[in-house]
Amino acid sequence: MISEQLVDLSRLQFAITAMYHFLFVPLTLGMVWLLVIMEAVYVMTGKVVYKDMTRFWGKLFGINFALGVTTGITLEFQFGTNWAYYSHYVGDIFGAPLAIEGLMAFFLESTFIGLFFFGWDRLSKPQHLLVTILMAVGTNLSALWILIANGWMQNPVGAEFNFETMRMELTDFWAVVFNPDAQAKFVHTVSAGYVTGAMFVLSISAWYLLKGRDVEFAKRSFRIAAAFGLASVCSVIVLGDESGYTVGEAQQTKMAALEAMWETEPAPAPFNLIAWPNEAEQKNDWAVQIPWVMGLIGTRSVSKQIPGILEIKEKNRHRILSGIVAVKSLERLRANREDTEALALFERHKADLGFGLLLRKYTTDVGAATPEMIQQAVDSTIPRVAPMFWAFRAMVGIGFWMLALFAFAAWQTVRGQCAHRRWLLHAALWSLPLPWIACELGWFVAEYGRQPWTIYGVLPTHLSVSTLSVGNLYGSLVGFIGFYTLLLVVEMYLMVRFARLGPGSLGTGRYQFEAAH
Amino acid sequence: MFDYETLKLIWWLLVGVLLIGFAIMDGHDMGVGMLLPWAGRSDVERRVVINTVGPHWDGNQVWFITGGGAIFAAWPLIYATAFSGFYWAMLAVLFALFFRPVGFDYRSKIADPRWRSTWDWGLFIGGTVPPLIFGVAFGNLLQGVPFHFDSMLMSHYTGSFWALLNPFALLCGLVSSLMLLMHGGIYLAHRTEGVIAARARAAVYVAGLGLLLAFSAAGLWLTRIDGYLITSLIDPGALPDPLAKTVERSPGAWFANYRAWPWTIAVPVLAYTGAVLALLLTRAGRTGLAFIASAFMLAGVIGTAAVSMFPFLMPSSSMPNSSLTVWDSASSPLTLAIMFWATLIFMPLIILYTGWAYRVMRGKVTAEHIEHNSHSAY
């Protein structure tokens, strides 16, 4: 039996390192396009302030990018070090997008980032702009392939289990690439990155304006960030809604949990604006509902039903019972490949194999699972409702606040008033952490919401780990937490220092506080 | 297009190409990292050393990341078994690599000497630890490592981290460190002038001669180490199942391929020729050509390990039948074929634009250049 502590610690380590990685990724995704915009304006107008903007914001981009690279390798490593059975079981499908990411995207962004920083005097203006654009394209393509891999974990299409190799195998590559879950996730995630980049530039520019320093530089940066941010935040909300609409089963389970829909409501279902989910009694203690809205968002129709938690659980109970047969016949097949009776039985129940494997958490002999174990497994198929419900609402709330902020900022910029609206500048400054909080909440909803699976319906999280001792996990956790804390302190120190120095840190002689460097 | 057996062989070659590419590209960065504290004595000298690889190290590191991704996609069982089995060795590589991105980017952003020297040592660790551990890992693969599979193909590793650090494996670690030190030294000599280039050349001579000795010693020692041999009939085109064969330890088995196909001796010969040529060319001041010779040396050394073990990838010492080979570690034919085409399309593009990036940044890095660009250089 795999110890539950090992599974919990492996999950904790992955969660910490992945969420930490995603402190840096969204800023990279967004700022890289802001750099493209600034440099394009420089190339078109020849105004040197836009070159300085590209270089100064590029410096902050570089400080952030370094940690993005550092922490990204950790995630690739961890699939092998801590999720060995996962790597074996789905590497045939999951490994390919990771490798293609390297070949198609990561080489591109990493090669051209060097020329971005060091090529200013060696490349013509259009050549350097091309370098910046290629870096941006590489960065965003990188996100595409990672989200194709992650989308497959949510909705495992284009693959089939092979009992002889004891793993999932690819049957349709293009189904994996064009997985609707992956595509919806990609556009939602990169848009969230764009919002993060825009908020970063907006907030720091607002601070310069509040201090009355480098005003022309700051106003231009503020303007670009406001426009880019407004477009991005609209796309994040619209495309986020789109990702709610995708039809996969994982998504149904997630939606039921994050909307705290215990019962299947008659269509079109009402939307729980606010509720108090009660896990023990499987109901909401109270709720403020808006009629029809949930049905419209979730199904784009007035007649289709959205399954509630209790209905999903009943369906899962049947799949677990069928999965037991699948596991038993698979065991017979592994012992004797020629057992045609077992093969026929397995083929019939193969689709529910993953559900049978859920019982491995409670017993090594799935066939001997007691009714209590089966009930536990059924209950485990729905993630806990309250954390999902509140994380989702906080994310959406932040999204709408940022929509209002960027809309006001854009409007005031168009009127040429942004430097004089101190309340707006203060709001922009204090909203700086919000996009990061929203991004982390979004990933929490996506990943916690997929539990108890690593690959929805196929491979339980519990079975995915490496056969390591708990002591190893404690050791590596201490190592990661120690290193990452140190790196974060160093990064924040440099970021704050260079943001305070401002464009003067370029040493061009055109800005304030040059002597401070 | 290709049958399964051919695809498996192609991927053995391609993983080899990626590993050699990693050694050539990321390897010279790491060699420069190993040399940093000695080749650069003052701050400006160290900045010269760092800026020879400054614009390129990030792109070069992707060889490593892509190599990892390719092993994940092409040999999922190797990825799973090796990474989890070598848990602490892998984490040591990872933690050492942490120092590189931040070391390069953060070091020169603050003028404080203690800050800078801390990152210099960070870059040294980032350049020294990974090559050493990769060599040690290969040394252990050649001896076999203690792991086995259960009937559900879950791998169980029964060794410890300290057992990896045995004398033969440490010798292999030395080979791998010296070869990258030599390679990085040649690169540094090519991109710098004066006293730094002279120190780099001195390092090349020491590392090169050391490498010739260590590589020979490892080869001799290997004659005393039992290799592994498949004793059952094997169908290379069959679905991969590592438990379907029988394997025995057998003296001299790691030399069987050279006996069966004598032309494969060209691979170790390439290692020697490359190393000797690289030394002579460095001495003649032709560092550009020496870098190419040294790249062939890297291909020869890595190729020697691969050819000696073929078809084994990861032999098991505790349950030889669980050993992983080219035939039973591979992904499905579809995945192998798609990855093959992806590599065929993108690899030439990568080489093209990497070449362009080096062309743009060509020329010697000098102290004047650093002083002139002190706000933007690393």
Interface residues (C-beta under 8 A of the other chain):
Chain A: R55 G62 I63 F65 A66 L67 V69 T70 G72 I73 T74 E76 F77 F79 G80 T81 N82 A84 Y85 Y86 S87 H88 V90 G91 D92 I93 F94 G95 A96 L98 A99 I100 E101 G102 L103 M104 F106 F107 L108 S110 T111 F112 I113 G114 L115 F117 F118 G119 W120 R122 L123 N162 E164 T165 M166 R167 E169 L170 T171 F173 E331 R334 A335 S466 T467 L468 N472 G475 S476 G479 F483 L487 V490 E491 L494 R497 F498 S505 L506 G507 H517
Chain B: G54 P55 H56 W57 D58 G59 Q61 V62 I65 T66 G68 G69 A70 F72 A73 A74 P76 L77 Y79 A80 T81 A82 F83 S84 Y87 W88 M90 L91 L94 F95 L97 F98 R100 P101 V102 F104 D105 Y106 K109 I110 S151 M152 L153 M154 S155 H156 Y157 L239 P240 D241 S331 S332 L334 T335 I338 M339 A342 T343 F346 M347 I350 Y353 T354 A357 V360 M361 S374 H375 S376 A377
